[in-house]
Amino acid sequence: MEKMMKLVRDKIPAVIKKGGRTPVYCSLKGQENSKAFRYLLMEKLQEEVRELAETEPTLMCAVTEELADILEVVDALLDSYGITPNSLAQVRGKKREENGSFENRIFLMGVE
């Protein structure tokens, strides 16, 4: 058996079956698994960010797909913590108001 040991999207077991293989998996639903699920989501987020960093920046389709994967993981994290998109937008707006955004692309080299 080829070991995978990672969080995957809901339809991946069916995709594996269509390919003629047998997936071995379990569900992490339930409060008793919430800590493990969040940990695996954090791992998945790191995986997706690495994939984005390794993507050729001129391949806009690939960049868009990796960003979509990142947002999917972020949405799952929001849901697992019970955070609404609206409350996230409010916090994001407040932080943007206090600290700015990245519009001016400022690179801080140090502080004297």
C-alpha positions in Angstrom: 0.0 0.0 0.0 1.3 3.5 -0.9 1.1 5.6 2.2 -0.2 9.1 1.8 -1.1 10.3 5.3 -2.6 13.7 4.4 -5.8 15.6 4.4 -7.5 15.6 1.0 -10.6 17.1 -0.5 -13.9 15.2 -0.1 -14.1 13.8 -3.6 -10.6 12.4 -3.8 -11.5 8.9 -2.7 -14.0 8.7 -5.6 -11.3 9.9 -8.0 -8.9 7.2 -6.7 -11.6 4.6 -7.2 -12.3 5.8 -10.7 -8.6 5.2 -11.4 -9.0 1.6 -10.4 -7.3 1.8 -7.0 -8.7 1.4 -3.5 -8.4 4.4 -1.1 -7.9 3.7 2.6 -9.2 6.6 4.6 -11.3 7.8 7.6 -13.4 10.8 8.5 -12.2 13.3 11.1 -15.7 14.5 11.7 -16.7 15.1 15.3 -15.6 17.3 18.2 -13.1 14.6 19.4 -11.2 15.1 16.1 -11.3 18.8 15.8 -7.7 19.3 17.1 -6.3 16.8 14.7 -8.3 18.2 11.8 -7.0 21.8 12.5 -3.5 20.5 12.7 -3.9 18.7 9.4 -5.4 21.8 7.9 -2.4 23.8 8.9 -0.1 21.2 7.3 -2.3 21.4 4.2 -2.0 25.2 4.1 1.8 24.9 4.3 1.7 22.4 1.5 -0.4 24.6 -0.7 1.7 27.7 0.0 4.8 25.7 -0.9 3.2 24.6 -4.2 2.3 28.3 -4.9 5.9 29.3 -4.2 7.2 26.6 -6.6 4.7 27.6 -9.4 6.1 29.4 -12.4 4.8 33.0 -11.9 4.1 33.4 -15.6 1.7 30.5 -15.6 -1.3 32.5 -14.5 -3.7 29.5 -14.6 -1.4 27.5 -12.3 -1.0 30.4 -9.9 -4.8 30.9 -9.9 -5.3 27.2 -9.1 -2.8 27.3 -6.2 -4.4 30.4 -4.8 -7.8 28.7 -5.0 -6.5 25.7 -3.1 -5.1 28.1 -0.4 -8.5 29.8 -0.1 -10.3 26.5 0.2 -8.0 25.5 3.1 -8.6 28.9 4.7 -12.3 28.5 4.4 -12.1 25.1 6.1 -10.0 26.7 8.9 -12.6 29.5 9.4 -15.4 26.9 9.6 -13.4 24.7 12.1 -12.9 27.7 14.4 -16.5 28.9 13.9 -15.3 32.2 12.3 -17.6 33.8 9.8 -16.3 35.3 6.6 -17.9 38.6 7.7 -16.1 38.7 11.0 -12.8 37.9 9.2 -13.4 40.7 6.8 -14.0 43.1 9.7 -10.7 42.1 11.4 -8.9 42.3 8.0 -10.4 45.8 7.4 -9.3 47.0 10.9 -5.8 45.6 10.4 -5.6 47.2 7.0 -6.7 50.5 8.4 -4.1 50.3 11.2 -1.2 48.8 9.3 -2.0 49.4 5.6 -1.9 46.8 2.9 0.8 45.8 0.4 -0.2 48.3 -2.3 3.1 50.2 -2.1 5.2 47.0 -2.0 7.4 48.3 0.8 10.4 46.2 1.7 11.8 47.0 5.1 15.6 46.5 5.2 16.1 47.4 8.9 15.5 50.0 11.6 18.1 52.3 13.1 
